[in-house]
Amino acid sequence: MAINNLKNLEFNNRKLWKEKELDFVSEINKNNEQWSKDRRTDFLRKEINNINNEIKELNFLSEKCVGEIYQWFGEYIKENFITGMNNKKNKFLKNLKFIDCINDDNNINQKDIDVAREYRCSDIVEVQKRENGRSWCACVFHNEKTPSMCIYEKSNSFYCFGCGKSGDSIDLAMFVFNLDFVNVVRKLSHIC
């Protein structure tokens, strides 16, 4: 019973995070880039703080699971929930770091574009399943419950079998981060 409740909690948290991200993207005002940058930074900082609080609570709960009977439950919490939350926090921190790289300087060259194209698509979106050199995730271009977007690790490209969108890491990042080509190249090639 308790395990099912924790699984539901994990599912609801993932669903809530996805909804918050989608709400944020729909609120972005493309005409005011500084406002968008500030809003995104605030959003990420709040989410990181929320995740830290949840991790503290789960650590407290797992530490209370002592003795032979309950020790497995504490290990289960650590392996299945705390690790996932730390991964999510690290993605938010990475995104926060990238936002600081965005500025008005349009100086990019072919080398920067090549480096940006080498950035793995699977690091831009949340991968749900990996198999045979392919990663599957929910498509970021439309709402769906089951993963239909395939990321081909070998060619570092993606294709959604639901809506037909395809491209490379730059195309994917332009949509996910709501940035123009120059800023995406700067972000993915870590030019600061």
N, CA and C atoms as an extended XYZ file, in Angstrom:
576
Properties=species:S:1:pos:R:3:atomname:S:1:resname:S:1:resid:I:1 pbc="F F F"
N         0.828       -1.197        0.000 N   MET     1
C         0.000        0.000        0.000 CA  MET     1
C         0.870        1.258        0.000 C   MET     1
N         1.876        1.297        0.889 N   ALA     2
C         2.744        2.471        0.985 CA  ALA     2
C         3.547        2.652       -0.294 C   ALA     2
N         3.980        1.549       -0.917 N   ILE     3
C         4.751        1.634       -2.164 CA  ILE     3
C         3.889        2.217       -3.273 C   ILE     3
N         2.640        1.779       -3.362 N   ASN     4
C         1.734        2.328       -4.374 CA  ASN     4
C         1.515        3.818       -4.163 C   ASN     4
N         1.397        4.224       -2.901 N   ASN     5
C         1.230        5.648       -2.612 CA  ASN     5
C         2.456        6.435       -3.057 C   ASN     5
N         3.654        5.894       -2.814 N   LEU     6
C         4.876        6.575       -3.240 CA  LEU     6
C         4.983        6.626       -4.757 C   LEU     6
N         4.587        5.543       -5.439 N   LYS     7
C         4.604        5.550       -6.905 CA  LYS     7
C         3.634        6.599       -7.446 C   LYS     7
N         2.454        6.687       -6.836 N   ASN     8
C         1.496        7.716       -7.249 CA  ASN     8
C         2.050        9.106       -6.996 C   ASN     8
N         2.744        9.279       -5.862 N   LEU     9
C         3.361       10.562       -5.549 CA  LEU     9
C         4.392       10.925       -6.600 C   LEU     9
N         5.228        9.950       -6.983 N   GLU    10
C         6.252       10.197       -8.001 CA  GLU    10
C         5.596       10.565       -9.334 C   GLU    10
N         4.555        9.812       -9.742 N   PHE    11
C         3.862       10.090      -10.994 CA  PHE    11
C         3.239       11.478      -10.967 C   PHE    11
N         2.573       11.816       -9.853 N   ASN    12
C         1.934       13.128       -9.742 CA  ASN    12
C         2.959       14.246       -9.768 C   ASN    12
N         4.138       14.035       -9.123 N   ASN    13
C         5.186       15.052       -9.153 CA  ASN    13
C         5.686       15.262      -10.568 C   ASN    13
N         5.929       14.163      -11.311 N   ARG    14
C         6.385       14.291      -12.695 CA  ARG    14
C         5.342       15.019      -13.535 C   ARG    14
N         4.081       14.655      -13.329 N   LYS    15
C         2.993       15.275      -14.078 CA  LYS    15
C         2.905       16.766      -13.732 C   LYS    15
N         3.045       17.092      -12.446 N   LEU    16
C         2.990       18.475      -12.003 CA  LEU    16
C         4.148       19.282      -12.587 C   LEU    16
N         5.377       18.699      -12.576 N   TRP    17
C         6.530       19.400      -13.154 CA  TRP    17
C         6.312       19.671      -14.634 C   TRP    17
N         5.807       18.678      -15.357 N   LYS    18
C         5.572       18.835      -16.795 CA  LYS    18
C         4.533       19.924      -17.035 C   LYS    18
N         3.448       19.923      -16.233 N   GLU    19
C         2.414       20.949      -16.374 CA  GLU    19
C         2.979       22.337      -16.100 C   GLU    19
N         3.824       22.457      -15.062 N   LYS    20
C         4.422       23.753      -14.743 CA  LYS    20
C         5.322       24.231      -15.873 C   LYS    20
N         6.092       23.307      -16.450 N   GLU    21
C         6.964       23.683      -17.566 CA  GLU    21
C         6.139       24.144      -18.763 C   GLU    21
N         5.057       23.410      -19.071 N   LEU    22
C         4.207       23.797      -20.197 CA  LEU    22
C         3.521       25.125      -19.931 C   LEU    22
N         3.059       25.354      -18.689 N   ASP    23
C         2.456       26.636      -18.342 CA  ASP    23
C         3.452       27.766      -18.524 C   ASP    23
N         4.681       27.510      -18.113 N   PHE    24
C         5.700       28.545      -18.233 CA  PHE    24
C         5.968       28.895      -19.694 C   PHE    24
N         6.123       27.871      -20.522 N   VAL    25
C         6.412       28.113      -21.937 CA  VAL    25
C         5.287       28.903      -22.579 C   VAL    25
N         4.042       28.615      -22.227 N   SER    26
C         2.927       29.344      -22.822 CA  SER    26
C         2.859       30.797      -22.358 C   SER    26
N         3.461       31.109      -21.205 N   GLU    27
C         3.443       32.476      -20.690 CA  GLU    27
C         4.530       33.370      -21.273 C   GLU    27
N         5.540       32.767      -21.883 N   ILE    28
C         6.700       33.549      -22.322 CA  ILE    28
C         6.292       34.588      -23.357 C   ILE    28
N         6.766       35.790      -23.134 N   ASN    29
C         6.507       36.885      -24.058 CA  ASN    29
C         7.735       37.054      -24.934 C   ASN    29
N         7.623       36.681      -26.222 N   LYS    30
C         8.771       36.712      -27.121 CA  LYS    30
C         9.254       38.131      -27.393 C   LYS    30
N         8.400       39.125      -27.222 N   ASN    31
C         8.789       40.509      -27.507 CA  ASN    31
C         9.681       41.109      -26.429 C   ASN    31
N         9.748       40.491      -25.272 N   ASN    32
C        10.547       41.025      -24.181 CA  ASN    32
C        11.475       39.933      -23.672 C   ASN    32
N        12.648       39.823      -24.301 N   GLU    33
C        13.564       38.731      -23.975 CA  GLU    33
C        14.083       38.805      -22.545 C   GLU    33
N        14.340       40.017      -22.030 N   GLN    34
C        14.848       40.133      -20.662 CA  GLN    34
C        13.793       39.657      -19.664 C   GLN    34
N        12.531       39.998      -19.904 N   TRP    35
C        11.459       39.525      -19.033 CA  TRP    35
C        11.405       38.001      -19.074 C   TRP    35
N        11.508       37.414      -20.276 N   SER    36
C        11.472       35.959      -20.422 CA  SER    36
C        12.617       35.310      -19.661 C   SER    36
N        13.807       35.893      -19.791 N   LYS    37
C        14.979       35.347      -19.108 CA  LYS    37
C        14.802       35.418      -17.594 C   LYS    37
N        14.342       36.566      -17.087 N   ASP    38
C        14.122       36.733      -15.645 CA  ASP    38
C        13.041       35.781      -15.134 C   ASP    38
N        11.962       35.660      -15.892 N   ARG    39
C        10.852       34.788      -15.499 CA  ARG    39
C        11.309       33.331      -15.447 C   ARG    39
N        12.060       32.906      -16.455 N   ARG    40
C        12.558       31.531      -16.503 CA  ARG    40
C        13.522       31.272      -15.342 C   ARG    40
N        14.387       32.239      -15.049 N   THR    41
C        15.332       32.097      -13.942 CA  THR    41
C        14.586       31.952      -12.614 C   THR    41
N        13.573       32.797      -12.385 N   ASP    42
C        12.775       32.706      -11.158 CA  ASP    42
C        12.083       31.345      -11.046 C   ASP    42
N        11.509       30.902      -12.158 N   PHE    43
C        10.815       29.616      -12.184 CA  PHE    43
C        11.769       28.486      -11.799 C   PHE    43
N        12.956       28.475      -12.413 N   LEU    44
C        13.922       27.406      -12.145 CA  LEU    44
C        14.394       27.433      -10.700 C   LEU    44
N        14.653       28.610      -10.169 N   ARG    45
C        15.098       28.706       -8.770 CA  ARG    45
C        14.028       28.196       -7.808 C   ARG    45
N        12.767       28.527       -8.067 N   LYS    46
C        11.676       28.040       -7.213 CA  LYS    46
C        11.559       26.523       -7.294 C   LYS    46
N        11.656       25.977       -8.500 N   GLU    47
C        11.557       24.533       -8.661 CA  GLU    47
C        12.710       23.819       -7.968 C   GLU    47
N        13.918       24.358       -8.082 N   ILE    48
C        15.077       23.759       -7.411 CA  ILE    48
C        14.876       23.776       -5.903 C   ILE    48
N        14.354       24.870       -5.380 N   ASN    49
C        14.076       24.977       -3.948 CA  ASN    49
C        13.017       23.949       -3.521 C   ASN    49
N        11.950       23.789       -4.321 N   ASN    50
C        10.907       22.799       -4.013 CA  ASN    50
C        11.478       21.384       -4.010 C   ASN    50
N        12.326       21.088       -4.993 N   ILE    51
C        12.929       19.757       -5.068 CA  ILE    51
C        13.817       19.506       -3.851 C   ILE    51
N        14.603       20.510       -3.469 N   ASN    52
C        15.458       20.361       -2.280 CA  ASN    52
C        14.631       20.059       -1.042 C   ASN    52
N        13.489       20.738       -0.891 N   ASN    53
C        12.614       20.481        0.258 CA  ASN    53
C        12.060       19.055        0.232 C   ASN    53
N        11.647       18.584       -0.951 N   GLU    54
C        11.123       17.226       -1.059 CA  GLU    54
C        12.209       16.192       -0.767 C   GLU    54
N        13.430       16.459       -1.240 N   ILE    55
C        14.537       15.537       -0.984 CA  ILE    55
C        14.812       15.455        0.517 C   ILE    55
N        14.767       16.600        1.208 N   LYS    56
C        14.975       16.597        2.665 CA  LYS    56
C        13.921       15.743        3.357 C   LYS    56
N        12.659       15.903        2.954 N   GLU    57
C        11.579       15.124        3.563 CA  GLU    57
C        11.752       13.628        3.305 C   GLU    57
N        12.117       13.278        2.079 N   LEU    58
C        12.305       11.863        1.759 CA  LEU    58
C        13.522       11.279        2.471 C   LEU    58
N        14.590       12.068        2.595 N   ASN    59
C        15.755       11.602        3.352 CA  ASN    59
C        15.380       11.344        4.804 C   ASN    59
N        14.589       12.249        5.383 N   PHE    60
C        14.124       12.081        6.758 CA  PHE    60
C        13.309       10.795        6.882 C   PHE    60
N        12.401       10.583        5.925 N   LEU    61
C        11.561        9.389        5.942 CA  LEU    61
C        12.407        8.122        5.803 C   LEU    61
N        13.385        8.143        4.883 N   SER    62
C        14.207        6.937        4.668 CA  SER    62
C        15.104        6.646        5.876 C   SER    62
N        15.534        7.693        6.591 N   GLU    63
C        16.352        7.488        7.789 CA  GLU    63
C        15.542        6.893        8.931 C   GLU    63
N        14.242        7.135        8.937 N   LYS    64
C        13.373        6.584        9.979 CA  LYS    64
C        13.074        5.107        9.745 C   LYS    64
N        13.374        4.615        8.554 N   CYS    65
C        13.127        3.211        8.234 CA  CYS    65
C        14.327        2.381        8.685 C   CYS    65
N        14.331        2.018        9.944 N   VAL    66
C        15.441        1.233       10.495 CA  VAL    66
C        14.922       -0.141       10.906 C   VAL    66
N        15.854       -1.022       11.121 N   GLY    67
C        15.475       -2.380       11.499 CA  GLY    67
C        15.316       -3.245       10.256 C   GLY    67
N        15.374       -4.545       10.457 N   GLU    68
C        15.298       -5.483        9.349 CA  GLU    68
C        14.011       -5.362        8.558 C   GLU    68
N        12.939       -5.103        9.219 N   ILE    69
C        11.636       -5.090        8.564 CA  ILE    69
C        11.469       -3.881        7.648 C   ILE    69
N        11.927       -2.709        8.064 N   TYR    70
C        11.662       -1.479        7.312 CA  TYR    70
C        12.851       -0.970        6.507 C   TYR    70
N        14.028       -1.571        6.677 N   GLN    71
C        15.223       -1.081        6.006 CA  GLN    71
C        15.077       -1.115        4.482 C   GLN    71
N        14.434       -2.148        3.945 N   TRP    72
C        14.234       -2.251        2.503 CA  TRP    72
C        13.428       -1.069        1.980 C   TRP    72
N        12.487       -0.605        2.798 N   PHE    73
C        11.631        0.512        2.388 CA  PHE    73
C        12.451        1.806        2.278 C   PHE    73
N        13.364        2.014        3.222 N   GLY    74
C        14.247        3.179        3.166 CA  GLY    74
C        15.137        3.141        1.938 C   GLY    74
N        15.655        1.956        1.613 N   GLU    75
C        16.485        1.803        0.411 CA  GLU    75
C        15.653        2.046       -0.846 C   GLU    75
N        14.419        1.568       -0.836 N   TYR    76
C        13.524        1.765       -1.976 CA  TYR    76
C        13.284        3.256       -2.222 C   TYR    76
N        13.065        4.003       -1.158 N   ILE    77
C        12.851        5.450       -1.275 CA  ILE    77
C        14.084        6.112       -1.880 C   ILE    77
N        15.261        5.741       -1.380 N   LYS    78
C        16.498        6.344       -1.889 CA  LYS    78
C        16.705        6.037       -3.368 C   LYS    78
N        16.534        4.780       -3.741 N   GLU    79
C        16.810        4.366       -5.116 CA  GLU    79
C        15.785        4.903       -6.104 C   GLU    79
N        14.513        4.912       -5.743 N   ASN    80
C        13.465        5.217       -6.710 CA  ASN    80
C        12.964        6.657       -6.691 C   ASN    80
N        13.154        7.358       -5.607 N   PHE    81
C        12.602        8.704       -5.541 CA  PHE    81
C        13.677        9.775       -5.424 C   PHE    81
N        14.593        9.607       -4.490 N   ILE    82
C        15.603       10.639       -4.254 CA  ILE    82
C        16.531       10.760       -5.459 C   ILE    82
N        16.918        9.647       -6.048 N   THR    83
C        17.788        9.681       -7.229 CA  THR    83
C        17.111       10.423       -8.377 C   THR    83
N        15.844       10.129       -8.612 N   GLY    84
C        15.096       10.809       -9.683 CA  GLY    84
C        14.980       12.300       -9.448 C   GLY    84
N        14.736       12.681       -8.203 N   MET    85
C        14.617       14.108       -7.890 CA  MET    85
C        15.961       14.817       -8.057 C   MET    85
N        17.046       14.142       -7.681 N   ASN    86
C        18.373       14.737       -7.883 CA  ASN    86
C        18.661       14.923       -9.369 C   ASN    86
N        18.254       13.964      -10.199 N   ASN    87
C        18.437       14.101      -11.642 CA  ASN    87
C        17.650       15.290      -12.184 C   ASN    87
N        16.424       15.443      -11.721 N   LYS    88
C        15.589       16.565      -12.158 CA  LYS    88
C        16.215       17.883      -11.710 C   LYS    88
N        16.698       17.924      -10.471 N   LYS    89
C        17.348       19.131       -9.951 CA  LYS    89
C        18.573       19.478      -10.799 C   LYS    89
N        19.358       18.474      -11.162 N   ASN    90
C        20.549       18.721      -11.978 CA  ASN    90
C        20.184       19.276      -13.352 C   ASN    90
N        19.081       18.786      -13.944 N   LYS    91
C        18.630       19.347      -15.223 CA  LYS    91
C        18.245       20.812      -15.067 C   LYS    91
N        17.538       21.138      -13.977 N   PHE    92
C        17.154       22.528      -13.740 CA  PHE    92
C        18.391       23.401      -13.531 C   PHE    92
N        19.370       22.888      -12.782 N   LEU    93
C        20.599       23.652      -12.554 CA  LEU    93
C        21.348       23.888      -13.865 C   LEU    93
N        21.380       22.869      -14.710 N   LYS    94
C        22.029       22.986      -16.010 CA  LYS    94
C        21.314       24.045      -16.864 C   LYS    94
N        19.998       24.015      -16.833 N   ASN    95
C        19.199       24.986      -17.583 CA  ASN    95
C        19.434       26.395      -17.054 C   ASN    95
N        19.527       26.528      -15.736 N   LEU    96
C        19.786       27.825      -15.118 CA  LEU    96
C        21.147       28.359      -15.550 C   LEU    96
N        22.125       27.480      -15.607 N   LYS    97
C        23.466       27.871      -16.044 CA  LYS    97
C        23.444       28.337      -17.497 C   LYS    97
N        22.675       27.630      -18.339 N   PHE    98
C        22.595       27.998      -19.744 CA  PHE    98
C        21.964       29.369      -19.950 C   PHE    98
N        20.989       29.710      -19.123 N   ILE    99
C        20.317       31.003      -19.279 CA  ILE    99
C        21.310       32.146      -19.132 C   ILE    99
N        22.287       31.970      -18.261 N   ASP   100
C        23.294       33.009      -18.075 CA  ASP   100
C        24.178       33.202      -19.301 C   ASP   100
N        24.194       32.214      -20.196 N   CYS   101
C        25.017       32.303      -21.405 CA  CYS   101
C        24.358       33.150      -22.495 C   CYS   101
N        23.066       33.424      -22.362 N   ILE   102
C        22.345       34.118      -23.418 CA  ILE   102
C        22.583       35.623      -23.317 C   ILE   102
N        23.010       36.201      -24.414 N   ASN   103
C        23.122       37.659      -24.482 CA  ASN   103
C        22.892       38.117      -25.906 C   ASN   103
N        23.133       39.381      -26.179 N   ASP   104
C        22.825       39.963      -27.477 CA  ASP   104
C        23.946       39.808      -28.497 C   ASP   104
N        25.071       39.243      -28.128 N   ASP   105
C        26.200       39.101      -29.041 CA  ASP   105
C        25.879       38.036      -30.094 C   ASP   105
N        25.870       38.438      -31.362 N   ASN   106
C        25.521       37.512      -32.444 CA  ASN   106
C        26.733       36.859      -33.082 C   ASN   106
N        27.882       36.901      -32.444 N   ASN   107
C        29.094       36.348      -33.027 CA  ASN   107
C        29.169       34.843      -32.795 C   ASN   107
N        28.765       34.081      -33.794 N   ILE   108
C        28.947       32.640      -33.768 CA  ILE   108
C        29.604       32.253      -35.087 C   ILE   108
N        30.273       31.125      -35.095 N   ASN   109
C        30.898       30.660      -36.331 CA  ASN   109
C        30.510       29.206      -36.576 C   ASN   109
N        31.022       28.643      -37.662 N   GLN   110
C        30.664       27.275      -38.029 CA  GLN   110
C        31.089       26.265      -36.974 C   GLN   110
N        32.209       26.507      -36.329 N   LYS   111
C        32.678       25.602      -35.273 CA  LYS   111
C        31.670       25.558      -34.125 C   LYS   111
N        31.126       26.729      -33.744 N   ASP   112
C        30.116       26.786      -32.686 CA  ASP   112
C        28.866       25.997      -33.081 C   ASP   112
N        28.477       26.124      -34.350 N   ILE   113
C        27.293       25.411      -34.838 CA  ILE   113
C        27.537       23.905      -34.805 C   ILE   113
N        28.737       23.481      -35.217 N   ASP   114
C        29.070       22.048      -35.193 CA  ASP   114
C        29.077       21.502      -33.771 C   ASP   114
N        29.625       22.279      -32.826 N   VAL   115
C        29.637       21.859      -31.420 CA  VAL   115
C        28.205       21.759      -30.893 C   VAL   115
N        27.356       22.722      -31.260 N   ALA   116
C        25.958       22.710      -30.812 CA  ALA   116
C        25.224       21.496      -31.382 C   ALA   116
N        25.506       21.135      -32.629 N   ARG   117
C        24.857       19.963      -33.237 CA  ARG   117
C        25.289       18.660      -32.571 C   ARG   117
N        26.468       18.647      -31.958 N   GLU   118
C        26.949       17.456      -31.263 CA  GLU   118
C        26.294       17.294      -29.886 C   GLU   118
N        25.660       18.354      -29.374 N   TYR   119
C        24.996       18.274      -28.074 CA  TYR   119
C        23.871       17.245      -28.175 C   TYR   119
N        23.829       16.312      -27.242 N   ARG   120
C        22.880       15.205      -27.321 CA  ARG   120
C        21.440       15.662      -27.114 C   ARG   120
N        20.581       15.251      -28.026 N   CYS   121
C        19.148       15.552      -27.910 CA  CYS   121
C        18.577       14.988      -26.611 C   CYS   121
N        19.088       13.847      -26.187 N   SER   122
C        18.561       13.203      -24.973 CA  SER   122
C        18.894       13.993      -23.712 C   SER   122
N        19.827       14.960      -23.790 N   ASP   123
C        20.112       15.826      -22.647 CA  ASP   123
C        19.194       17.038      -22.610 C   ASP   123
N        18.461       17.264      -23.678 N   ILE   124
C        17.567       18.427      -23.752 CA  ILE   124
C        16.181       18.088      -23.210 C   ILE   124
N        15.724       16.876      -23.463 N   VAL   125
C        14.394       16.450      -23.022 CA  VAL   125
C        14.515       15.345      -21.986 C   VAL   125
N        13.426       15.037      -21.327 N   GLU   126
C        13.418       13.980      -20.312 CA  GLU   126
C        13.117       12.636      -20.968 C   GLU   126
N        14.132       11.793      -21.038 N   VAL   127
C        14.009       10.476      -21.675 CA  VAL   127
C        13.268        9.530      -20.736 C   VAL   127
N        12.308        8.796      -21.290 N   GLN   128
C        11.526        7.869      -20.489 CA  GLN   128
C        11.938        6.417      -20.684 C   GLN   128
N        12.522        6.109      -21.859 N   LYS   129
C        12.886        4.718      -22.145 CA  LYS   129
C        14.054        4.707      -23.123 C   LYS   129
N        15.004        3.788      -22.912 N   ARG   130
C        16.146        3.625      -23.820 CA  ARG   130
C        16.200        2.173      -24.305 C   ARG   130
N        16.437        2.020      -25.616 N   GLU   131
C        16.584        0.674      -26.163 CA  GLU   131
C        17.274        0.725      -27.516 C   GLU   131
N        18.250       -0.147      -27.712 N   ASN   132
C        18.930       -0.324      -28.999 CA  ASN   132
C        19.409        0.978      -29.642 C   ASN   132
N        20.062        1.824      -28.883 N   GLY   133
C        20.594        3.062      -29.442 CA  GLY   133
C        19.551        4.127      -29.701 C   GLY   133
N        18.355        3.919      -29.188 N   ARG   134
C        17.278        4.906      -29.337 CA  ARG   134
C        16.728        5.253      -27.961 C   ARG   134
N        16.315        6.493      -27.845 N   SER   135
C        15.660        6.943      -26.613 CA  SER   135
C        14.257        7.396      -26.972 C   SER   135
N        13.339        7.151      -26.081 N   TRP   136
C        11.936        7.533      -26.305 CA  TRP   136
C        11.510        8.517      -25.228 C   TRP   136
N        10.765        9.531      -25.647 N   CYS   137
C        10.240       10.509      -24.692 CA  CYS   137
C         8.916       11.046      -25.206 C   CYS   137
N         8.199       11.714      -24.317 N   ALA   138
C         6.963       12.383      -24.731 CA  ALA   138
C         7.345       13.554      -25.624 C   ALA   138
N         6.642       13.717      -26.705 N   CYS   139
C         6.960       14.772      -27.662 CA  CYS   139
C         6.722       16.141      -27.036 C   CYS   139
N         7.659       17.046      -27.247 N   VAL   140
C         7.540       18.400      -26.701 CA  VAL   140
C         6.723       19.299      -27.611 C   VAL   140
N         6.427       18.834      -28.825 N   PHE   141
C         5.698       19.643      -29.793 CA  PHE   141
C         4.184       19.496      -29.665 C   PHE   141
N         3.727       18.461      -28.991 N   HIS   142
C         2.296       18.280      -28.750 CA  HIS   142
C         2.097       17.508      -27.449 C   HIS   142
N         0.899       17.600      -26.872 N   ASN   143
C         0.587       16.900      -25.622 CA  ASN   143
C         0.299       15.435      -25.906 C   ASN   143
N         0.872       14.570      -25.085 N   GLU   144
C         0.618       13.147      -25.217 CA  GLU   144
C         0.931       12.444      -23.906 C   GLU   144
N         0.393       11.256      -23.754 N   LYS   145
C         0.614       10.497      -22.524 CA  LYS   145
C         1.701        9.440      -22.705 C   LYS   145
N         1.786        8.850      -23.891 N   THR   146
C         2.799        7.825      -24.138 CA  THR   146
C         3.888        8.390      -25.037 C   THR   146
N         5.134        7.984      -24.828 N   PRO   147
C         6.230        8.541      -25.620 CA  PRO   147
C         6.148        8.145      -27.099 C   PRO   147
N         6.166        9.139      -27.972 N   SER   148
C         6.153        8.860      -29.409 CA  SER   148
C         7.332        9.527      -30.118 C   SER   148
N         8.127       10.300      -29.386 N   MET   149
C         9.277       10.942      -30.003 CA  MET   149
C        10.503       10.063      -29.789 C   MET   149
N        11.128        9.703      -30.896 N   CYS   150
C        12.299        8.833      -30.862 CA  CYS   150
C        13.550        9.671      -31.097 C   CYS   150
N        14.535        9.493      -30.231 N   ILE   151
C        15.823       10.170      -30.387 CA  ILE   151
C        16.829        9.114      -30.820 C   ILE   151
N        17.415        9.321      -31.975 N   TYR   152
C        18.408        8.397      -32.519 CA  TYR   152
C        19.780        8.849      -32.043 C   TYR   152
N        20.354        8.076      -31.130 N   GLU   153
C        21.622        8.466      -30.495 CA  GLU   153
C        22.770        8.532      -31.493 C   GLU   153
N        22.788        7.628      -32.463 N   LYS   154
C        23.897        7.558      -33.413 CA  LYS   154
C        23.977        8.816      -34.280 C   LYS   154
N        22.840        9.264      -34.787 N   SER   155
C        22.825       10.451      -35.657 CA  SER   155
C        22.485       11.732      -34.891 C   SER   155
N        22.177       11.591      -33.596 N   ASN   156
C        21.798       12.716      -32.750 CA  ASN   156
C        20.663       13.525      -33.385 C   ASN   156
N        19.626       12.819      -33.783 N   SER   157
C        18.458       13.455      -34.376 CA  SER   157
C        17.215       12.895      -33.705 C   SER   157
N        16.078       13.508      -34.004 N   PHE   158
C        14.829       13.045      -33.405 CA  PHE   158
C        13.737       12.995      -34.460 C   PHE   158
N        12.727       12.186      -34.189 N   TYR   159
C        11.542       12.119      -35.031 CA  TYR   159
C        10.362       11.752      -34.150 C   TYR   159
N         9.271       12.493      -34.301 N   CYS   160
C         8.053       12.179      -33.556 CA  CYS   160
C         7.097       11.429      -34.478 C   CYS   160
N         6.717       10.237      -34.060 N   PHE   161
C         5.797        9.432      -34.845 CA  PHE   161
C         4.355        9.912      -34.682 C   PHE   161
N         4.108       10.821      -33.736 N   GLY   162
C         2.771       11.356      -33.527 CA  GLY   162
C         2.468       12.557      -34.409 C   GLY   162
N         3.398       13.521      -34.451 N   CYS   163
C         3.136       14.756      -35.203 CA  CYS   163
C         4.037       14.914      -36.426 C   CYS   163
N         5.072       14.078      -36.547 N   GLY   164
C         5.926       14.121      -37.725 CA  GLY   164
C         7.075       15.113      -37.658 C   GLY   164
N         7.246       15.785      -36.540 N   LYS   165
C         8.354       16.742      -36.412 CA  LYS   165
C         9.666       15.972      -36.333 C   LYS   165
N        10.711       16.562      -36.938 N   SER   166
C        12.025       15.938      -36.893 CA  SER   166
C        13.091       17.017      -36.946 C   SER   166
N        14.324       16.643      -36.621 N   GLY   167
C        15.420       17.597      -36.677 CA  GLY   167
C        16.600       17.144      -35.848 C   GLY   167
N        17.487       18.106      -35.555 N   ASP   168
C        18.673       17.810      -34.753 CA  ASP   168
C        18.567       18.529      -33.412 C   ASP   168
N        19.660       18.526      -32.662 N   SER   169
C        19.632       19.105      -31.320 CA  SER   169
C        19.328       20.602      -31.343 C   SER   169
N        19.761       21.302      -32.370 N   ILE   170
C        19.497       22.743      -32.454 CA  ILE   170
C        18.002       22.992      -32.642 C   ILE   170
N        17.370       22.240      -33.549 N   ASP   171
C        15.923       22.392      -33.771 CA  ASP   171
C        15.138       22.108      -32.500 C   ASP   171
N        15.528       21.050      -31.801 N   LEU   172
C        14.836       20.669      -30.571 CA  LEU   172
C        15.007       21.741      -29.493 C   LEU   172
N        16.227       22.223      -29.322 N   ALA   173
C        16.499       23.233      -28.300 CA  ALA   173
C        15.803       24.554      -28.605 C   ALA   173
N        15.688       24.908      -29.891 N   MET   174
C        14.994       26.152      -30.251 CA  MET   174
C        13.558       26.131      -29.750 C   MET   174
N        12.905       24.968      -29.846 N   PHE   175
C        11.526       24.879      -29.377 CA  PHE   175
C        11.455       24.778      -27.852 C   PHE   175
N        12.263       23.913      -27.269 N   VAL   176
C        12.196       23.670      -25.818 CA  VAL   176
C        12.528       24.931      -25.031 C   VAL   176
N        13.583       25.649      -25.426 N   PHE   177
C        14.023       26.830      -24.692 CA  PHE   177
C        13.426       28.130      -25.230 C   PHE   177
N        12.657       28.045      -26.321 N   ASN   178
C        12.009       29.206      -26.932 CA  ASN   178
C        13.028       30.308      -27.256 C   ASN   178
N        14.101       29.918      -27.942 N   LEU   179
C        15.164       30.839      -28.308 CA  LEU   179
C        15.362       30.831      -29.813 C   LEU   179
N        16.014       31.881      -30.316 N   ASP   180
C        16.350       31.906      -31.730 CA  ASP   180
C        17.605       31.088      -31.993 C   ASP   180
N        17.944       30.929      -33.267 N   PHE   181
C        19.052       30.069      -33.664 CA  PHE   181
C        20.367       30.473      -33.003 C   PHE   181
N        20.683       31.761      -33.018 N   VAL   182
C        21.962       32.238      -32.483 CA  VAL   182
C        22.094       31.933      -30.997 C   VAL   182
N        21.057       32.236      -30.231 N   ASN   183
C        21.126       31.986      -28.783 CA  ASN   183
C        21.165       30.497      -28.455 C   ASN   183
N        20.482       29.674      -29.252 N   VAL   184
C        20.548       28.231      -29.028 CA  VAL   184
C        21.953       27.716      -29.298 C   VAL   184
N        22.579       28.185      -30.377 N   VAL   185
C        23.939       27.757      -30.676 CA  VAL   185
C        24.884       28.191      -29.556 C   VAL   185
N        24.705       29.399      -29.069 N   ARG   186
C        25.545       29.875      -27.960 CA  ARG   186
C        25.312       29.024      -26.720 C   ARG   186
N        24.057       28.698      -26.458 N   LYS   187
C        23.725       27.915      -25.273 CA  LYS   187
C        24.275       26.501      -25.347 C   LYS   187
N        24.080       25.840      -26.462 N   LEU   188
C        24.508       24.450      -26.585 CA  LEU   188
C        26.009       24.296      -26.735 C   LEU   188
N        26.665       25.315      -27.257 N   SER   189
C        28.120       25.216      -27.397 CA  SER   189
C        28.830       25.836      -26.197 C   SER   189
N        28.066       26.258      -25.176 N   HIS   190
C        28.592       26.782      -23.912 CA  HIS   190
C        29.461       28.023      -24.118 C   HIS   190
N        29.029       28.899      -25.001 N   ILE   191
C        29.758       30.154      -25.182 CA  ILE   191
C        29.187       31.156      -24.195 C   ILE   191
N        30.033       31.633      -23.320 N   CYS   192
C        29.576       32.627      -22.333 CA  CYS   192
C        30.444       33.865      -22.430 C   CYS   192
